[in-house]
Structures are given as C-alpha cells and as structure tokens.
Amino acid sequence: QSTWGPLYIDGKCIYECLHFQLDDGDCVDTCEPLDNLLKTGTNCARCHEHCKPGLGCKDVSDTGCNKCDYFQYKEIDDDIAKILQKRCVGRCKDFHQEDGECVDTCPKFQLGKKCVEQCPPGDKGYHSESGRKVCNAATITELGSIRNQNYIFMVLTIFLLQI
C-alpha cells in the first residue's frame, strides 16, 4: 500500500501523503512513538537522533526524549534560579553510570567506561589510577575458565545428589 497518492482539493488532483508527512517530505502510514515519531498536528516529526529507539519523545530536541542511552545535565540559568535540564547525547565523553548518566569520574568503581557499584565476580579486585578505583577485569579466557569450573562443579554436585 502506498503512502503517497492523489488527493482532490478544490476539484484539482494533487499528489500528497495519504496519511502523515514528515518534516523532510517523506510519507508514513502512522505516526507512532514506536517508530520514534511525534505527531505535530496533521504531520509527523522524527524524534531527536539520540532518543532511545521505540520510546518516542515529547518534542524533537535533545531534551524531549522519553528515554535515552546516555544523558548529561545541562545547567539552564533563568531569571529566578538555575535549573538542571536532562539532555540526551550519543556517547559520554568520560564515564557513564548504570542509568546512562554521563559523569567525569565514577563514584565507586570504574569498569572500562562504565561506573559500577562493585567489580564483577571473577575480576581480580581493583587498582588505583589517578585517584580512581579501576576494576582489574579478568580476561575472556580467565572468565571462561571460571565458568567451566563452575559448570563442572554444578554437574558433579547434581551427579552426587543422585547417588
């Protein structure tokens, strides 16, 4: 089914979108948050590129997303007080919390670019780096070995329980 077709206005045949038209001229059948689209009167607009896909937006700016992968707070100074406004970003410059908030430093532990409450099991503790606690991540091979040991232990336990 085409989203583009003839419409008759004042006795004249013109081609227009049958349902919704985006700001860039594209035609779409529906204008749904699941498609990261926002209904603007009889037309549609795409949500900001950093909005989390499928969750829509309140407006098309980087502050209008319903949810985003990464965000930072921007200080807005109005006449009465300073306001912190949540702004979606494509990636964090330094580190990010579990919820996606961009931060300069991690409050507890750092695992790559991610801030964590504690270093994951299988890691070799942490070390201090420029005043930060950085997890000593186990390598994939070491984690695989730990998983294999856990699997063997689990199989052996089940076997012994059956005897």
Phi, psi and chi 1 to 4 in degrees:
 res  aa     phi    psi   chi1   chi2   chi3   chi4
   1 GLN       -  133.2  174.8  178.2  -23.0      -
   2 SER   -82.0  145.6  174.6      -      -      -
   3 THR   -96.9    1.8   57.4      -      -      -
   4 TRP  -124.8  133.1  179.9 -100.7      -      -
   5 GLY  -169.2  178.1      -      -      -      -
   6 PRO   -76.8  138.2   26.3  -30.9      -      -
   7 LEU  -125.5  145.2  -67.8  175.4      -      -
   8 TYR  -107.7  110.8  -63.7   94.1      -      -
   9 ILE  -121.8  124.3  -60.7  174.6      -      -
  10 ASP    52.4   40.2  -64.6  -28.9      -      -
  11 GLY    76.3    1.9      -      -      -      -
  12 LYS  -107.2  141.6  -64.5  178.7 -175.2  170.9
  13 CYS   -92.1  118.2  177.0      -      -      -
  14 ILE  -128.3  151.7   56.2  171.6      -      -
  15 TYR   -95.8  125.7  -84.7   82.3      -      -
  16 GLU  -145.2  173.9  -75.9 -169.6    6.8      -
  17 CYS   -64.7  137.5  -67.4      -      -      -
  18 LEU   -75.6  -30.0  -66.4  176.4      -      -
  19 HIS  -120.1  -79.2  -57.0  -74.9      -      -
  20 PHE  -128.8  147.5  -63.5   98.0      -      -
  21 GLN  -118.7  132.4 -177.2  171.9    0.5      -
  22 LEU   -80.8  163.7  -64.7  171.6      -      -
  23 ASP   -56.6  -31.4  -65.6  -19.9      -      -
  24 ASP   -85.2    3.5   60.3    9.9      -      -
  25 GLY    97.9  -13.4      -      -      -      -
  26 ASP   -65.6  147.8  -73.9  -12.4      -      -
  27 CYS  -101.9  141.5  -61.3      -      -      -
  28 VAL  -135.2  150.9  -68.7      -      -      -
  29 ASP   -73.9  -39.5  -73.1  -30.8      -      -
  30 THR  -129.9  160.6   60.5      -      -      -
  31 CYS  -124.9   81.0 -172.0      -      -      -
  32 GLU  -114.3  146.3  -62.7  -67.7  -34.1      -
  33 PRO   -57.7  -32.1  -24.5   32.9      -      -
  34 LEU   -58.8  -28.2  -74.6  174.6      -      -
  35 ASP   -95.3   11.6  -61.2  -39.9      -      -
  36 ASN    55.1   45.2  -95.3   22.6      -      -
  37 LEU  -118.3  151.2  -62.0  173.9      -      -
  38 LEU  -123.8  126.2  174.7   69.8      -      -
  39 LYS   -73.8  126.5 -167.9  169.8 -177.9 -178.7
  40 THR  -124.4   85.2   55.9      -      -      -
  41 GLY    70.3 -119.6      -      -      -      -
  42 THR   -94.6   -1.9   57.7      -      -      -
  43 ASN  -113.2 -175.5  -71.2  -31.5      -      -
  44 CYS  -131.7  154.4 -104.3      -      -      -
  45 ALA  -133.8  148.1      -      -      -      -
  46 ARG   -78.7  138.9  -77.6 -174.0  172.2   84.0
  47 CYS   -66.4  162.9  -65.9      -      -      -
  48 HIS   -56.1  147.2 -168.2  -88.1      -      -
  49 GLU   -60.5  -21.8   63.8 -179.4  -35.2      -
  50 HIS   -95.3    4.0  -61.9  -49.2      -      -
  51 CYS   -70.6  143.4  -68.1      -      -      -
  52 LYS   -65.3  127.1 -165.9  165.7 -170.8  114.0
  53 PRO   -56.3  138.9  -23.1   32.6      -      -
  54 GLY    84.8    0.8      -      -      -      -
  55 LEU  -115.3   -2.8  -62.8  175.9      -      -
  56 GLY    70.7 -168.2      -      -      -      -
  57 CYS  -157.1  164.3   56.2      -      -      -
  58 LYS   -91.4  -31.2  -64.6  177.0  -84.7  -51.6
  59 ASP  -152.3  174.6   65.6   56.0      -      -
  60 VAL   -89.4    7.1  -62.9      -      -      -
  61 SER   -84.9  173.0   70.7      -      -      -
  62 ASP   -72.0   -7.5   60.8   -3.1      -      -
  63 THR  -101.6   -2.6   59.9      -      -      -
  64 GLY   -97.0    0.9      -      -      -      -
  65 CYS   -69.6  142.0  -57.0      -      -      -
  66 ASN   -71.2  -30.5  -71.2  -30.5      -      -
  67 LYS  -158.9  151.0 -172.3  123.8  170.1  100.0
  68 CYS  -142.7  158.0   39.0      -      -      -
  69 ASP   -67.6  -45.9  -72.5  -35.2      -      -
  70 TYR  -130.9  144.0  -56.9  108.6      -      -
  71 PHE  -148.7  159.6   65.4   91.4      -      -
  72 GLN  -138.5  159.4   59.1 -168.0   30.5      -
  73 TYR   -94.9  133.2  -72.7  102.0      -      -
  74 LYS  -111.2  131.8  179.0 -179.0  177.6 -175.8
  75 GLU   -83.3  123.7 -164.8  172.0  -82.9      -
  76 ILE  -109.4  128.8  -53.7  -67.8      -      -
  77 ASP  -105.2  107.8 -163.9    7.6      -      -
  78 ASP  -102.1 -173.8   70.0    4.7      -      -
  79 ASP   -67.3  -27.3  -64.4  -25.8      -      -
  80 ILE   -96.3  -47.1  -59.7  168.8      -      -
  81 ALA  -154.6  170.5      -      -      -      -
  82 LYS   -88.1  135.3  -69.1 -177.5 -170.9  -87.7
  83 ILE  -120.9  137.6  -60.3  167.5      -      -
  84 LEU   -93.9  124.2  -72.9  178.6      -      -
  85 GLN  -113.5  128.7 -169.1  173.9   43.7      -
  86 LYS   -75.4  127.0 -171.3  175.2  175.9  178.3
  87 ARG  -128.5  125.4 -164.3  178.2  140.5 -117.4
  88 CYS   -75.0  140.5  -71.3      -      -      -
  89 VAL  -131.9  159.5  -66.5      -      -      -
  90 GLY   -70.6  -37.2      -      -      -      -
  91 ARG  -158.3  162.5   63.4 -178.0 -179.6   84.6
  92 CYS   -88.8  142.3  -64.4      -      -      -
  93 LYS   -66.0  -43.9 -174.5 -179.8   96.1 -179.2
  94 ASP  -111.4  -85.6  -65.4  -51.5      -      -
  95 PHE  -130.8  166.0  -51.9  103.5      -      -
  96 HIS  -136.9  144.3   64.2   88.4      -      -
  97 GLN   -74.9  174.0  -57.1  -87.7   35.2      -
  98 GLU   -57.2  -37.0  -61.5  -85.9  -13.7      -
  99 ASP   -82.0   -2.0   65.1   -5.2      -      -
 100 GLY    99.4   -3.1      -      -      -      -
 101 GLU   -69.0  129.8  180.0 -176.2   -3.1      -
 102 CYS   -76.6  135.3  -62.6      -      -      -
 103 VAL  -137.3  157.5  -68.2      -      -      -
 104 ASP   -76.3  -38.6  -64.3  -30.3      -      -
 105 THR  -138.8  153.8   58.6      -      -      -
 106 CYS   -83.9  133.6  -66.4      -      -      -
 107 PRO   -66.9  -31.4   12.8  -17.5      -      -
 108 LYS  -118.3  -81.6  -64.5 -156.8  174.7  171.7
 109 PHE  -125.8  153.8  -63.3   96.6      -      -
 110 GLN  -115.3  129.3  172.8 -170.5  -30.1      -
 111 LEU  -126.0   97.4 -179.2   63.4      -      -
 112 GLY    66.0 -125.8      -      -      -      -
 113 LYS   -94.0    0.9  -72.7  -98.9 -162.0 -169.3
 114 LYS  -102.4  139.9 -172.9  175.7 -175.7  179.6
 115 CYS   -90.5  134.3  -60.9      -      -      -
 116 VAL  -131.0  156.7  -68.2      -      -      -
 117 GLU   -69.1  -38.3  -71.6  -69.2  -47.4      -
 118 GLN  -151.0  158.2   59.0 -172.9   21.5      -
 119 CYS   -68.9  142.1  -65.8      -      -      -
 120 PRO   -63.7  155.8   -7.0   13.4      -      -
 121 PRO   -60.6  143.2  -11.4   18.2      -      -
 122 GLY    95.2  -17.4      -      -      -      -
 123 ASP   -74.1  162.4  -86.2    6.2      -      -
 124 LYS  -100.9   51.2  -59.4  175.2 -179.7  178.7
 125 GLY    74.4 -146.3      -      -      -      -
 126 TYR  -146.4  166.1   67.7   90.2      -      -
 127 HIS  -131.4  161.2   66.3  -83.0      -      -
 128 SER   -93.9  132.0 -171.4      -      -      -
 129 GLU  -137.6  110.0 -170.1  176.5  -66.9      -
 130 SER    52.4   41.1  -58.0      -      -      -
 131 GLY    82.3   -0.4      -      -      -      -
 132 ARG  -102.7  148.1  -61.2 -174.5  -42.5 -100.0
 133 LYS   -92.3  109.6  -66.5  177.7 -177.3  175.7
 134 VAL  -108.3  124.6  179.9      -      -      -
 135 CYS   -63.9  137.3  -64.8      -      -      -
 136 ASN   -87.3   86.0  -63.7  -34.8      -      -
 137 ALA   -63.5  132.8      -      -      -      -
 138 ALA   -69.1  148.2      -      -      -      -
 139 THR   -72.9  164.2   64.7      -      -      -
 140 ILE   -57.7  -40.4  -59.9  -68.7      -      -
 141 THR   -63.3  -43.2  -53.6      -      -      -
 142 GLU   -66.7  -41.8  -70.4  168.5  -31.8      -
 143 LEU   -63.5  -39.9  -75.3  174.8      -      -
 144 GLY   -60.9  -40.8      -      -      -      -
 145 SER   -64.8  -42.1  173.8      -      -      -
 146 ILE   -63.7  -43.3  -68.9  166.5      -      -
 147 ARG   -63.5  -41.3  -74.9 -169.6 -170.2  108.1
 148 ASN   -62.8  -41.6  -74.3  -17.3      -      -
 149 GLN   -63.3  -42.0  -71.2  171.3    8.4      -
 150 ASN   -64.1  -40.0  -71.9  -16.8      -      -
 151 TYR   -65.0  -46.3  177.2   75.1      -      -
 152 ILE   -61.2  -43.2  -69.1  167.8      -      -
 153 PHE   -61.0  -42.6  177.0   75.8      -      -
 154 MET   -64.6  -44.4 -173.7  175.8   64.4      -
 155 VAL   -63.9  -43.3  168.9      -      -      -
 156 LEU   -63.3  -41.2 -173.3   57.1      -      -
 157 THR   -62.3  -45.3  -55.6      -      -      -
 158 ILE   -62.8  -41.6  -68.2  169.7      -      -
 159 PHE   -61.7  -45.7  175.9   73.9      -      -
 160 LEU   -68.0  -31.7  -70.0  174.7      -      -
 161 LEU   -69.5  -25.6  -72.2  174.1      -      -
 162 GLN   -82.0  -16.4  -69.4  178.2   -7.7      -
 163 ILE   -78.1      -  -65.2  179.6      -      -
